[in-house]
């Protein structure tokens, strides 16, 4: 009986020690995003932007501002547009405590449709108050008059 228990515990330890490491951790410089000792705080100065009205065929760039309100460097580890009509860019590298950074989205209306649109940019940061943020921009795309005339 004792041998079975010892064998079971030994097998458990061997399996536990050989289990794979989590794959959802993000490495930033010299730390891992799951390392809460390196977390800071972010304040989004703009998280929703209305770009107004543009004509079909135009490109519009929207800007979202953020501020590091913590006491550690702020990193944006992943910035991704929600669809193929938007190309996202962002402040690379560390954003010092008290400093500001930006996320921009270049929206190509040729890859969208006439009418009201709402798009997202997803941002991952090393922050206590939410590692994953969704930035939203919206507006209206109107038909280009030259194209409308050519369809008649």
N, CA, C and O atoms as a GROMACS GRO file, in nm:
protein
  608
    1UNK      N    1   0.082  -0.120   0.000
    1UNK     CA    2   0.000   0.000   0.000
    1UNK      C    3   0.086   0.126   0.000
    1UNK      O    4   0.063   0.218  -0.078
    2UNK      N    5   0.188   0.128   0.090
    2UNK     CA    6   0.276   0.244   0.096
    2UNK      C    7   0.351   0.264  -0.035
    2UNK      O    8   0.372   0.377  -0.078
    3UNK      N    9   0.391   0.155  -0.096
    3UNK     CA   10   0.464   0.164  -0.222
    3UNK      C   11   0.376   0.225  -0.330
    3UNK      O   12   0.425   0.304  -0.411
    4UNK      N   13   0.247   0.193  -0.333
    4UNK     CA   14   0.155   0.250  -0.432
    4UNK      C   15   0.140   0.401  -0.412
    4UNK      O   16   0.138   0.477  -0.508
    5UNK      N   17   0.129   0.442  -0.287
    5UNK     CA   18   0.114   0.585  -0.259
    5UNK      C   19   0.241   0.659  -0.299
    5UNK      O   20   0.234   0.765  -0.362
    6UNK      N   21   0.355   0.605  -0.263
    6UNK     CA   22   0.483   0.668  -0.298
    6UNK      C   23   0.498   0.673  -0.451
    6UNK      O   24   0.540   0.775  -0.505
    7UNK      N   25   0.464   0.565  -0.519
    7UNK     CA   26   0.474   0.562  -0.665
    7UNK      C   27   0.380   0.666  -0.727
    7UNK      O   28   0.419   0.735  -0.821
    8UNK      N   29   0.258   0.677  -0.674
    8UNK     CA   30   0.163   0.775  -0.725
    8UNK      C   31   0.217   0.918  -0.706
    8UNK      O   32   0.211   0.998  -0.799
    9UNK      N   33   0.268   0.949  -0.586
    9UNK     CA   34   0.321   1.082  -0.561
    9UNK      C   35   0.442   1.112  -0.649
    9UNK      O   36   0.456   1.224  -0.699
   10UNK      N   37   0.530   1.014  -0.668
   10UNK     CA   38   0.645   1.033  -0.754
   10UNK      C   39   0.602   1.060  -0.899
   10UNK      O   40   0.657   1.148  -0.965
   11UNK      N   41   0.504   0.984  -0.947
   11UNK     CA   42   0.453   1.005  -1.084
   11UNK      C   43   0.390   1.144  -1.096
   11UNK      O   44   0.409   1.212  -1.196
   12UNK      N   45   0.316   1.187  -0.994
   12UNK     CA   46   0.253   1.318  -0.995
   12UNK      C   47   0.358   1.429  -1.004
   12UNK      O   48   0.341   1.523  -1.082
   13UNK      N   49   0.464   1.420  -0.925
   13UNK     CA   50   0.570   1.520  -0.925
   13UNK      C   51   0.639   1.525  -1.061
   13UNK      O   52   0.668   1.633  -1.111
   14UNK      N   53   0.666   1.409  -1.120
   14UNK     CA   54   0.733   1.404  -1.250
   14UNK      C   55   0.646   1.470  -1.357
   14UNK      O   56   0.696   1.549  -1.438
   15UNK      N   57   0.517   1.439  -1.359
   15UNK     CA   58   0.427   1.497  -1.458
   15UNK      C   59   0.413   1.648  -1.436
   15UNK      O   60   0.415   1.724  -1.532
   16UNK      N   61   0.398   1.690  -1.311
   16UNK     CA   62   0.380   1.832  -1.281
   16UNK      C   63   0.503   1.914  -1.320
   16UNK      O   64   0.491   2.025  -1.370
   17UNK      N   65   0.621   1.858  -1.298
   17UNK     CA   66   0.745   1.930  -1.332
   17UNK      C   67   0.769   1.938  -1.481
   17UNK      O   68   0.838   2.028  -1.529
   18UNK      N   69   0.712   1.844  -1.556
   18UNK     CA   70   0.733   1.843  -1.700
   18UNK      C   71   0.619   1.905  -1.779
   18UNK      O   72   0.620   1.901  -1.902
   19UNK      N   73   0.520   1.963  -1.710
   19UNK     CA   74   0.408   2.023  -1.782
   19UNK      C   75   0.455   2.147  -1.855
   19UNK      O   76   0.544   2.218  -1.808
   20UNK      N   77   0.395   2.174  -1.972
   20UNK     CA   78   0.440   2.289  -2.052
   20UNK      C   79   0.413   2.421  -1.981
   20UNK      O   80   0.320   2.434  -1.902
   21UNK      N   81   0.497   2.521  -2.013
   21UNK     CA   82   0.479   2.656  -1.958
   21UNK      C   83   0.363   2.723  -2.029
   21UNK      O   84   0.335   2.690  -2.144
   22UNK      N   85   0.294   2.815  -1.963
   22UNK     CA   86   0.183   2.885  -2.028
   22UNK      C   87   0.231   2.957  -2.154
   22UNK      O   88   0.342   3.012  -2.157
   23UNK      N   89   0.148   2.956  -2.257
   23UNK     CA   90   0.186   3.021  -2.383
   23UNK      C   91   0.119   3.156  -2.401
   23UNK      O   92   0.141   3.222  -2.502
   24UNK      N   93   0.040   3.199  -2.305
   24UNK     CA   94  -0.031   3.326  -2.320
   24UNK      C   95   0.041   3.442  -2.252
   24UNK      O   96  -0.019   3.548  -2.234
   25UNK      N   97   0.167   3.424  -2.215
   25UNK     CA   98   0.242   3.531  -2.152
   25UNK      C   99   0.311   3.614  -2.259
   25UNK      O  100   0.358   3.560  -2.359
   26UNK      N  101   0.318   3.743  -2.238
   26UNK     CA  102   0.379   3.835  -2.334
   26UNK      C  103   0.509   3.886  -2.275
   26UNK      O  104   0.509   3.939  -2.164
   27UNK      N  105   0.620   3.872  -2.346
   27UNK     CA  106   0.748   3.920  -2.299
   27UNK      C  107   0.771   4.061  -2.351
   27UNK      O  108   0.757   4.088  -2.471
   28UNK      N  109   0.806   4.152  -2.260
   28UNK     CA  110   0.831   4.290  -2.294
   28UNK      C  111   0.968   4.325  -2.235
   28UNK      O  112   0.985   4.331  -2.114
   29UNK      N  113   1.065   4.347  -2.321
   29UNK     CA  114   1.198   4.378  -2.270
   29UNK      C  115   1.246   4.266  -2.182
   29UNK      O  116   1.265   4.153  -2.229
   30UNK      N  117   1.267   4.294  -2.055
   30UNK     CA  118   1.320   4.194  -1.963
   30UNK      C  119   1.216   4.138  -1.868
   30UNK      O  120   1.252   4.070  -1.772
   31UNK      N  121   1.088   4.164  -1.891
   31UNK     CA  122   0.988   4.108  -1.802
   31UNK      C  123   0.874   4.046  -1.881
   31UNK      O  124   0.861   4.067  -2.002
   32UNK      N  125   0.794   3.970  -1.812
   32UNK     CA  126   0.678   3.906  -1.872
   32UNK      C  127   0.554   3.979  -1.825
   32UNK      O  128   0.545   4.018  -1.709
   33UNK      N  129   0.457   3.998  -1.915
   33UNK     CA  130   0.337   4.075  -1.882
   33UNK      C  131   0.264   4.018  -1.761
   33UNK      O  132   0.192   4.091  -1.692
   34UNK      N  133   0.282   3.889  -1.734
   34UNK     CA  134   0.217   3.830  -1.617
   34UNK      C  135   0.290   3.868  -1.487
   34UNK      O  136   0.241   3.839  -1.378
   35UNK      N  137   0.406   3.932  -1.498
   35UNK     CA  138   0.485   3.976  -1.384
   35UNK      C  139   0.425   4.106  -1.331
   35UNK      O  140   0.460   4.214  -1.379
   36UNK      N  141   0.338   4.097  -1.233
   36UNK     CA  142   0.265   4.215  -1.186
   36UNK      C  143   0.356   4.317  -1.118
   36UNK      O  144   0.313   4.430  -1.097
   37UNK      N  145   0.477   4.282  -1.084
   37UNK     CA  146   0.569   4.378  -1.025
   37UNK      C  147   0.609   4.484  -1.128
   37UNK      O  148   0.656   4.591  -1.091
   38UNK      N  149   0.590   4.454  -1.256
   38UNK     CA  150   0.625   4.549  -1.362
   38UNK      C  151   0.504   4.622  -1.418
   38UNK      O  152   0.515   4.695  -1.516
   39UNK      N  153   0.389   4.602  -1.357
   39UNK     CA  154   0.267   4.668  -1.404
   39UNK      C  155   0.267   4.816  -1.365
   39UNK      O  156   0.331   4.856  -1.267
   40UNK      N  157   0.196   4.894  -1.443
   40UNK     CA  158   0.177   5.036  -1.416
   40UNK      C  159   0.029   5.068  -1.437
   40UNK      O  160  -0.053   4.977  -1.440
   41UNK      N  161  -0.006   5.194  -1.452
   41UNK     CA  162  -0.145   5.234  -1.474
   41UNK      C  163  -0.152   5.323  -1.596
   41UNK      O  164  -0.063   5.404  -1.621
   42UNK      N  165  -0.261   5.308  -1.672
   42UNK     CA  166  -0.280   5.390  -1.791
   42UNK      C  167  -0.411   5.467  -1.778
   42UNK      O  168  -0.509   5.418  -1.723
   43UNK      N  169  -0.408   5.589  -1.830
   43UNK     CA  170  -0.530   5.669  -1.840
   43UNK      C  171  -0.549   5.701  -1.988
   43UNK      O  172  -0.463   5.764  -2.050
   44UNK      N  173  -0.661   5.657  -2.044
   44UNK     CA  174  -0.690   5.686  -2.184
   44UNK      C  175  -0.754   5.824  -2.191
   44UNK      O  176  -0.863   5.845  -2.137
   45UNK      N  177  -0.686   5.916  -2.257
   45UNK     CA  178  -0.739   6.052  -2.273
   45UNK      C  179  -0.843   6.055  -2.385
   45UNK      O  180  -0.933   6.139  -2.386
   46UNK      N  181  -0.829   5.961  -2.478
   46UNK     CA  182  -0.927   5.941  -2.586
   46UNK      C  183  -0.943   5.790  -2.600
   46UNK      O  184  -0.846   5.720  -2.628
   47UNK      N  185  -1.063   5.739  -2.583
   47UNK     CA  186  -1.086   5.596  -2.609
   47UNK      C  187  -1.197   5.577  -2.712
   47UNK      O  188  -1.217   5.467  -2.764
   48UNK      N  189  -1.269   5.686  -2.739
   48UNK     CA  190  -1.372   5.685  -2.844
   48UNK      C  191  -1.351   5.811  -2.928
   48UNK      O  192  -1.345   5.921  -2.874
   49UNK      N  193  -1.341   5.794  -3.060
   49UNK     CA  194  -1.321   5.907  -3.149
   49UNK      C  195  -1.427   5.903  -3.259
   49UNK      O  196  -1.448   5.800  -3.322
   50UNK      N  197  -1.492   6.016  -3.281
   50UNK     CA  198  -1.587   6.030  -3.392
   50UNK      C  199  -1.517   6.112  -3.499
   50UNK      O  200  -1.487   6.229  -3.479
   51UNK      N  201  -1.491   6.049  -3.615
   51UNK     CA  202  -1.419   6.121  -3.721
   51UNK      C  203  -1.511   6.202  -3.811
   51UNK      O  204  -1.464   6.262  -3.907
   52UNK      N  205  -1.639   6.204  -3.782
   52UNK     CA  206  -1.733   6.284  -3.861
   52UNK      C  207  -1.773   6.214  -3.988
   52UNK      O  208  -1.806   6.095  -3.987
   53UNK      N  209  -1.770   6.287  -4.098
   53UNK     CA  210  -1.816   6.234  -4.226
   53UNK      C  211  -1.703   6.245  -4.329
   53UNK      O  212  -1.636   6.348  -4.339
   54UNK      N  213  -1.684   6.138  -4.404
   54UNK     CA  214  -1.588   6.139  -4.514
   54UNK      C  215  -1.654   6.079  -4.637
   54UNK      O  216  -1.754   6.008  -4.626
   55UNK      N  217  -1.598   6.109  -4.753
   55UNK     CA  218  -1.651   6.054  -4.878
   55UNK      C  219  -1.587   5.918  -4.905
   55UNK      O  220  -1.472   5.894  -4.869
   56UNK      N  221  -1.663   5.830  -4.969
   56UNK     CA  222  -1.611   5.700  -5.007
   56UNK      C  223  -1.483   5.722  -5.088
   56UNK      O  224  -1.481   5.805  -5.180
   57UNK      N  225  -1.380   5.649  -5.057
   57UNK     CA  226  -1.252   5.662  -5.125
   57UNK      C  227  -1.148   5.739  -5.046
   57UNK      O  228  -1.029   5.733  -5.077
   58UNK      N  229  -1.192   5.812  -4.943
   58UNK     CA  230  -1.099   5.888  -4.861
   58UNK      C  231  -1.040   5.802  -4.751
   58UNK      O  232  -1.098   5.700  -4.711
   59UNK      N  233  -0.924   5.844  -4.702
   59UNK     CA  234  -0.860   5.780  -4.588
   59UNK      C  235  -0.863   5.879  -4.472
   59UNK      O  236  -0.842   5.998  -4.491
   60UNK      N  237  -0.889   5.829  -4.354
   60UNK     CA  238  -0.896   5.914  -4.235
   60UNK      C  239  -0.808   5.854  -4.126
   60UNK      O  240  -0.813   5.734  -4.101
   61UNK      N  241  -0.727   5.938  -4.063
   61UNK     CA  242  -0.644   5.892  -3.951
   61UNK      C  243  -0.705   5.941  -3.821
   61UNK      O  244  -0.736   6.060  -3.807
   62UNK      N  245  -0.722   5.849  -3.727
   62UNK     CA  246  -0.774   5.883  -3.595
   62UNK      C  247  -0.661   5.862  -3.493
   62UNK      O  248  -0.576   5.775  -3.511
   63UNK      N  249  -0.663   5.942  -3.387
   63UNK     CA  250  -0.558   5.934  -3.285
   63UNK      C  251  -0.620   5.918  -3.148
   63UNK      O  252  -0.715   5.988  -3.111
   64UNK      N  253  -0.566   5.824  -3.073
   64UNK     CA  254  -0.606   5.799  -2.934
   64UNK      C  255  -0.484   5.830  -2.847
   64UNK      O  256  -0.375   5.780  -2.872
   65UNK      N  257  -0.504   5.914  -2.744
   65UNK     CA  258  -0.394   5.950  -2.655
   65UNK      C  259  -0.407   5.876  -2.523
   65UNK      O  260  -0.517   5.852  -2.474
   66UNK      N  261  -0.293   5.840  -2.466
   66UNK     CA  262  -0.292   5.775  -2.337
   66UNK      C  263  -0.180   5.834  -2.252
   66UNK      O  264  -0.084   5.889  -2.304
   67UNK      N  265  -0.196   5.821  -2.121
   67UNK     CA  266  -0.096   5.875  -2.028
   67UNK      C  267  -0.061   5.767  -1.926
   67UNK      O  268  -0.148   5.697  -1.874
   68UNK      N  269   0.068   5.754  -1.899
   68UNK     CA  270   0.115   5.662  -1.796
   68UNK      C  271   0.099   5.732  -1.662
   68UNK      O  272   0.174   5.825  -1.630
   69UNK      N  273   0.001   5.689  -1.582
   69UNK     CA  274  -0.023   5.751  -1.452
   69UNK      C  275   0.032   5.664  -1.338
   69UNK      O  276   0.003   5.689  -1.221
   70UNK      N  277   0.110   5.564  -1.374
   70UNK     CA  278   0.172   5.478  -1.274
   70UNK      C  279   0.315   5.521  -1.245
   70UNK      O  280   0.356   5.631  -1.282
   71UNK      N  281   0.390   5.433  -1.178
   71UNK     CA  282   0.527   5.467  -1.143
   71UNK      C  283   0.630   5.374  -1.209
   71UNK      O  284   0.746   5.374  -1.169
   72UNK      N  285   0.588   5.297  -1.306
   72UNK     CA  286   0.676   5.209  -1.385
   72UNK      C  287   0.658   5.245  -1.532
   72UNK      O  288   0.556   5.303  -1.569
   73UNK      N  289   0.755   5.210  -1.618
   73UNK     CA  290   0.739   5.234  -1.762
   73UNK      C  291   0.616   5.160  -1.817
   73UNK      O  292   0.588   5.047  -1.778
   74UNK      N  293   0.547   5.226  -1.907
   74UNK     CA  294   0.429   5.168  -1.972
   74UNK      C  295   0.470   5.117  -2.110
   74UNK      O  296   0.538   5.187  -2.185
   75UNK      N  297   0.429   4.995  -2.141
   75UNK     CA  298   0.456   4.936  -2.272
   75UNK      C  299   0.326   4.893  -2.337
   75UNK      O  300   0.238   4.836  -2.272
   76UNK      N  301   0.313   4.922  -2.466
   76UNK     CA  302   0.206   4.864  -2.545
   76UNK      C  303   0.268   4.743  -2.614
   76UNK      O  304   0.358   4.758  -2.698
   77UNK      N  305   0.220   4.625  -2.580
   77UNK     CA  306   0.283   4.502  -2.629
   77UNK      C  307   0.219   4.448  -2.755
   77UNK      O  308   0.282   4.372  -2.829
   78UNK      N  309   0.095   4.486  -2.779
   78UNK     CA  310   0.024   4.438  -2.897
   78UNK      C  311  -0.083   4.539  -2.932
   78UNK      O  312  -0.168   4.572  -2.848
   79UNK      N  313  -0.080   4.588  -3.053
   79UNK     CA  314  -0.182   4.682  -3.102
   79UNK      C  315  -0.230   4.626  -3.234
   79UNK      O  316  -0.153   4.608  -3.327
   80UNK      N  317  -0.362   4.600  -3.241
   80UNK     CA  318  -0.416   4.529  -3.356
   80UNK      C  319  -0.549   4.590  -3.398
   80UNK      O  320  -0.638   4.610  -3.314
   81UNK      N  321  -0.562   4.619  -3.527
   81UNK     CA  322  -0.689   4.670  -3.579
   81UNK      C  323  -0.791   4.557  -3.584
   81UNK      O  324  -0.756   4.440  -3.604
   82UNK      N  325  -0.917   4.593  -3.565
   82UNK     CA  326  -1.024   4.494  -3.565
   82UNK      C  327  -1.062   4.443  -3.703
   82UNK      O  328  -1.132   4.342  -3.714
   83UNK      N  329  -1.017   4.512  -3.809
   83UNK     CA  330  -1.052   4.468  -3.945
   83UNK      C  331  -0.944   4.514  -4.044
   83UNK      O  332  -0.853   4.588  -4.007
   84UNK      N  333  -0.956   4.469  -4.166
   84UNK     CA  334  -0.858   4.499  -4.269
   84UNK      C  335  -0.867   4.639  -4.327
   84UNK      O  336  -0.782   4.677  -4.407
   85UNK      N  337  -0.967   4.717  -4.288
   85UNK     CA  338  -0.981   4.853  -4.341
   85UNK      C  339  -0.900   4.954  -4.261
   85UNK      O  340  -0.894   5.071  -4.297
   86UNK      N  341  -0.838   4.909  -4.152
   86UNK     CA  342  -0.763   4.998  -4.064
   86UNK      C  343  -0.622   4.945  -4.042
   86UNK      O  344  -0.602   4.825  -4.020
   87UNK      N  345  -0.525   5.035  -4.048
   87UNK     CA  346  -0.386   5.002  -4.015
   87UNK      C  347  -0.352   5.077  -3.888
   87UNK      O  348  -0.362   5.199  -3.882
   88UNK      N  349  -0.313   5.002  -3.785
   88UNK     CA  350  -0.284   5.062  -3.655
   88UNK      C  351  -0.134   5.086  -3.639
   88UNK      O  352  -0.052   5.010  -3.691
   89UNK      N  353  -0.101   5.192  -3.567
   89UNK     CA  354   0.036   5.223  -3.530
   89UNK      C  355   0.033   5.276  -3.387
   89UNK      O  356  -0.074   5.311  -3.337
   90UNK      N  357   0.148   5.281  -3.321
   90UNK     CA  358   0.149   5.322  -3.180
   90UNK      C  359   0.288   5.363  -3.137
   90UNK      O  360   0.387   5.338  -3.207
   91UNK      N  361   0.296   5.426  -3.021
   91UNK     CA  362   0.423   5.464  -2.961
   91UNK      C  363   0.498   5.337  -2.924
   91UNK      O  364   0.450   5.256  -2.845
   92UNK      N  365   0.615   5.321  -2.982
   92UNK     CA  366   0.697   5.202  -2.954
   92UNK      C  367   0.787   5.232  -2.834
   92UNK      O  368   0.820   5.348  -2.808
   93UNK      N  369   0.825   5.130  -2.764
   93UNK     CA  370   0.916   5.146  -2.651
   93UNK      C  371   0.845   5.191  -2.526
   93UNK      O  372   0.722   5.196  -2.519
   94UNK      N  373   0.925   5.224  -2.426
   94UNK     CA  374   0.872   5.261  -2.295
   94UNK      C  375   0.814   5.402  -2.294
   94UNK      O  376   0.869   5.494  -2.354
   95UNK      N  377   0.701   5.416  -2.226
   95UNK     CA  378   0.641   5.546  -2.200
   95UNK      C  379   0.663   5.571  -2.052
   95UNK      O  380   0.607   5.502  -1.967
   96UNK      N  381   0.744   5.670  -2.020
   96UNK     CA  382   0.785   5.697  -1.882
   96UNK      C  383   0.665   5.739  -1.796
   96UNK      O  384   0.566   5.789  -1.850
   97UNK      N  385   0.673   5.720  -1.665
   97UNK     CA  386   0.568   5.769  -1.577
   97UNK      C  387   0.543   5.918  -1.599
   97UNK      O  388   0.638   5.997  -1.602
   98UNK      N  389   0.416   5.956  -1.616
   98UNK     CA  390   0.378   6.094  -1.641
   98UNK      C  391   0.379   6.133  -1.787
   98UNK      O  392   0.325   6.238  -1.823
   99UNK      N  393   0.438   6.051  -1.873
   99UNK     CA  394   0.446   6.083  -2.015
   99UNK      C  395   0.324   6.029  -2.090
   99UNK      O  396   0.249   5.946  -2.040
  100UNK      N  397   0.307   6.080  -2.213
  100UNK     CA  398   0.196   6.038  -2.297
  100UNK      C  399   0.244   5.962  -2.420
  100UNK      O  400   0.358   5.979  -2.464
  101UNK      N  401   0.157   5.880  -2.473
  101UNK     CA  402   0.182   5.807  -2.596
  101UNK      C  403   0.056   5.812  -2.681
  101UNK      O  404  -0.046   5.866  -2.639
  102UNK      N  405   0.064   5.755  -2.802
  102UNK     CA  406  -0.051   5.756  -2.891
  102UNK      C  407  -0.068   5.622  -2.960
  102UNK      O  408   0.028   5.545  -2.977
  103UNK      N  409  -0.191   5.596  -3.000
  103UNK     CA  410  -0.227   5.489  -3.090
  103UNK      C  411  -0.299   5.556  -3.205
  103UNK      O  412  -0.389   5.637  -3.184
  104UNK      N  413  -0.259   5.525  -3.328
  104UNK     CA  414  -0.327   5.583  -3.443
  104UNK      C  415  -0.386   5.471  -3.528
  104UNK      O  416  -0.338   5.358  -3.528
  105UNK      N  417  -0.492   5.507  -3.597
  105UNK     CA  418  -0.554   5.415  -3.691
  105UNK      C  419  -0.576   5.487  -3.822
  105UNK      O  420  -0.640   5.592  -3.826
  106UNK      N  421  -0.524   5.431  -3.930
  106UNK     CA  422  -0.546   5.488  -4.062
  106UNK      C  423  -0.656   5.406  -4.128
  106UNK      O  424  -0.637   5.290  -4.164
  107UNK      N  425  -0.773   5.469  -4.142
  107UNK     CA  426  -0.893   5.401  -4.191
  107UNK      C  427  -0.910   5.429  -4.340
  107UNK      O  428  -0.916   5.544  -4.381
  108UNK      N  429  -0.918   5.323  -4.420
  108UNK     CA  430  -0.935   5.333  -4.565
  108UNK      C  431  -1.081   5.301  -4.598
  108UNK      O  432  -1.124   5.186  -4.590
  109UNK      N  433  -1.157   5.405  -4.636
  109UNK     CA  434  -1.301   5.384  -4.663
  109UNK      C  435  -1.324   5.297  -4.786
  109UNK      O  436  -1.433   5.242  -4.802
  110UNK      N  437  -1.224   5.283  -4.874
  110UNK     CA  438  -1.239   5.194  -4.989
  110UNK      C  439  -1.260   5.048  -4.947
  110UNK      O  440  -1.312   4.967  -5.024
  111UNK      N  441  -1.219   5.016  -4.826
  111UNK     CA  442  -1.231   4.879  -4.776
  111UNK      C  443  -1.350   4.865  -4.682
  111UNK      O  444  -1.358   4.770  -4.605
  112UNK      N  445  -1.442   4.960  -4.689
  112UNK     CA  446  -1.560   4.959  -4.603
  112UNK      C  447  -1.684   4.978  -4.689
  112UNK      O  448  -1.689   4.930  -4.802
  113UNK      N  449  -1.784   5.046  -4.636
  113UNK     CA  450  -1.912   5.064  -4.706
  113UNK      C  451  -1.969   5.202  -4.677
  113UNK      O  452  -1.932   5.266  -4.579
  114UNK      N  453  -2.059   5.246  -4.762
  114UNK     CA  454  -2.129   5.373  -4.741
  114UNK      C  455  -2.221   5.357  -4.621
  114UNK      O  456  -2.285   5.253  -4.603
  115UNK      N  457  -2.226   5.460  -4.540
  115UNK     CA  458  -2.314   5.459  -4.422
  115UNK      C  459  -2.233   5.474  -4.294
  115UNK      O  460  -2.114   5.507  -4.296
  116UNK      N  461  -2.300   5.449  -4.182
  116UNK     CA  462  -2.237   5.459  -4.050
  116UNK      C  463  -2.141   5.342  -4.031
  116UNK      O  464  -2.171   5.228  -4.067
  117UNK      N  465  -2.024   5.372  -3.975
  117UNK     CA  466  -1.926   5.268  -3.945
  117UNK      C  467  -1.878   5.283  -3.802
  117UNK      O  468  -1.872   5.393  -3.747
  118UNK      N  469  -1.843   5.171  -3.742
  118UNK     CA  470  -1.781   5.169  -3.609
  118UNK      C  471  -1.672   5.064  -3.613
  118UNK      O  472  -1.698   4.948  -3.646
  119UNK      N  473  -1.550   5.103  -3.580
  119UNK     CA  474  -1.434   5.015  -3.588
  119UNK      C  475  -1.360   5.014  -3.455
  119UNK      O  476  -1.378   5.103  -3.372
  120UNK      N  477  -1.278   4.911  -3.435
  120UNK     CA  478  -1.203   4.895  -3.310
  120UNK      C  479  -1.054   4.878  -3.336
  120UNK      O  480  -1.012   4.830  -3.442
  121UNK      N  481  -0.976   4.919  -3.238
  121UNK     CA  482  -0.835   4.887  -3.230
  121UNK      C  483  -0.814   4.829  -3.090
  121UNK      O  484  -0.857   4.887  -2.991
  122UNK      N  485  -0.748   4.714  -3.085
  122UNK     CA  486  -0.728   4.644  -2.958
  122UNK      C  487  -0.584   4.664  -2.912
  122UNK      O  488  -0.491   4.646  -2.990
  123UNK      N  489  -0.567   4.701  -2.785
  123UNK     CA  490  -0.436   4.734  -2.730
  123UNK      C  491  -0.410   4.651  -2.605
  123UNK      O  492  -0.495   4.642  -2.517
  124UNK      N  493  -0.291   4.591  -2.599
  124UNK     CA  494  -0.248   4.517  -2.480
  124UNK      C  495  -0.135   4.596  -2.416
  124UNK      O  496  -0.039   4.635  -2.482
  125UNK      N  497  -0.147   4.620  -2.284
  125UNK     CA  498  -0.047   4.697  -2.210
  125UNK      C  499  -0.008   4.623  -2.082
  125UNK      O  500  -0.074   4.526  -2.043
  126UNK      N  501   0.098   4.668  -2.019
  126UNK     CA  502   0.140   4.612  -1.890
  126UNK      C  503   0.081   4.694  -1.776
  126UNK      O  504   0.152   4.765  -1.705
  127UNK      N  505  -0.051   4.682  -1.759
  127UNK     CA  506  -0.119   4.766  -1.661
  127UNK      C  507  -0.205   4.684  -1.565
  127UNK      O  508  -0.259   4.580  -1.601
  128UNK      N  509  -0.216   4.736  -1.442
  128UNK     CA  510  -0.304   4.677  -1.342
  128UNK      C  511  -0.450   4.694  -1.381
  128UNK      O  512  -0.532   4.603  -1.363
  129UNK      N  513  -0.483   4.811  -1.434
  129UNK     CA  514  -0.622   4.846  -1.458
  129UNK      C  515  -0.670   4.802  -1.596
  129UNK      O  516  -0.746   4.874  -1.661
  130UNK      N  517  -0.628   4.687  -1.639
  130UNK     CA  518  -0.678   4.629  -1.764
  130UNK      C  519  -0.572   4.616  -1.870
  130UNK      O  520  -0.536   4.715  -1.935
  131UNK      N  521  -0.522   4.497  -1.888
  131UNK     CA  522  -0.417   4.474  -1.987
  131UNK      C  523  -0.470   4.487  -2.129
  131UNK      O  524  -0.394   4.519  -2.220
  132UNK      N  525  -0.600   4.463  -2.149
  132UNK     CA  526  -0.658   4.466  -2.283
  132UNK      C  527  -0.763   4.575  -2.293
  132UNK      O  528  -0.864   4.573  -2.223
  133UNK      N  529  -0.737   4.672  -2.381
  133UNK     CA  530  -0.830   4.782  -2.402
  133UNK      C  531  -0.881   4.778  -2.545
  133UNK      O  532  -0.812   4.734  -2.637
  134UNK      N  533  -1.004   4.824  -2.562
  134UNK     CA  534  -1.063   4.835  -2.695
  134UNK      C  535  -1.090   4.982  -2.722
  134UNK      O  536  -1.168   5.047  -2.651
  135UNK      N  537  -1.026   5.034  -2.824
  135UNK     CA  538  -1.046   5.173  -2.866
  135UNK      C  539  -1.146   5.172  -2.980
  135UNK      O  540  -1.141   5.084  -3.066
  136UNK      N  541  -1.237   5.268  -2.981
  136UNK     CA  542  -1.345   5.269  -3.080
  136UNK      C  543  -1.342   5.400  -3.158
  136UNK      O  544  -1.326   5.507  -3.100
  137UNK      N  545  -1.358   5.389  -3.289
  137UNK     CA  546  -1.380   5.509  -3.369
  137UNK      C  547  -1.497   5.485  -3.461
  137UNK      O  548  -1.521   5.373  -3.507
  138UNK      N  549  -1.569   5.593  -3.488
  138UNK     CA  550  -1.687   5.580  -3.572
  138UNK      C  551  -1.704   5.707  -3.656
  138UNK      O  552  -1.638   5.809  -3.634
  139UNK      N  553  -1.792   5.695  -3.752
  139UNK     CA  554  -1.821   5.808  -3.840
  139UNK      C  555  -1.913   5.764  -3.950
  139UNK      O  556  -1.975   5.658  -3.944
  140UNK      N  557  -1.922   5.847  -4.052
  140UNK     CA  558  -2.014   5.820  -4.162
  140UNK      C  559  -1.937   5.832  -4.293
  140UNK      O  560  -1.859   5.924  -4.314
  141UNK      N  561  -1.962   5.736  -4.381
  141UNK     CA  562  -1.904   5.739  -4.515
  141UNK      C  563  -2.018   5.772  -4.611
  141UNK      O  564  -2.119   5.702  -4.617
  142UNK      N  565  -1.998   5.881  -4.687
  142UNK     CA  566  -2.099   5.921  -4.785
  142UNK      C  567  -2.053   5.880  -4.924
  142UNK      O  568  -1.934   5.861  -4.948
  143UNK      N  569  -2.148   5.867  -5.013
  143UNK     CA  570  -2.116   5.828  -5.149
  143UNK      C  571  -2.041   5.941  -5.218
  143UNK      O  572  -2.075   6.058  -5.203
  144UNK      N  573  -1.940   5.905  -5.292
  144UNK     CA  574  -1.862   6.001  -5.369
  144UNK      C  575  -1.948   6.047  -5.486
  144UNK      O  576  -1.995   5.964  -5.563
  145UNK      N  577  -1.970   6.179  -5.501
  145UNK     CA  578  -2.060   6.231  -5.605
  145UNK      C  579  -2.016   6.192  -5.745
  145UNK      O  580  -2.100   6.163  -5.830
  146UNK      N  581  -1.886   6.190  -5.770
  146UNK     CA  582  -1.837   6.152  -5.904
  146UNK      C  583  -1.874   6.007  -5.934
  146UNK      O  584  -1.913   5.976  -6.046
  147UNK      N  585  -1.861   5.919  -5.836
  147UNK     CA  586  -1.898   5.779  -5.857
  147UNK      C  587  -2.048   5.764  -5.873
  147UNK      O  588  -2.096   5.685  -5.954
  148UNK      N  589  -2.123   5.842  -5.795
  148UNK     CA  590  -2.270   5.834  -5.804
  148UNK      C  591  -2.316   5.876  -5.944
  148UNK      O  592  -2.407   5.815  -6.001
  149UNK      N  593  -2.254   5.982  -5.999
  149UNK     CA  594  -2.290   6.029  -6.134
  149UNK      C  595  -2.254   5.926  -6.240
  149UNK      O  596  -2.327   5.910  -6.338
  150UNK      N  597  -2.140   5.857  -6.221
  150UNK     CA  598  -2.098   5.759  -6.321
  150UNK      C  599  -2.187   5.635  -6.322
  150UNK      O  600  -2.190   5.562  -6.421
  151UNK      N  601  -2.259   5.611  -6.213
  151UNK     CA  602  -2.348   5.495  -6.206
  151UNK      C  603  -2.480   5.519  -6.276
  151UNK      O  604  -2.554   5.425  -6.304
  152UNK      N  605  -2.511   5.647  -6.306
  152UNK     CA  606  -2.640   5.680  -6.368
  152UNK      C  607  -2.643   5.646  -6.514
  152UNK      O  608  -2.744   5.667  -6.581
   0.00000   0.00000   0.00000
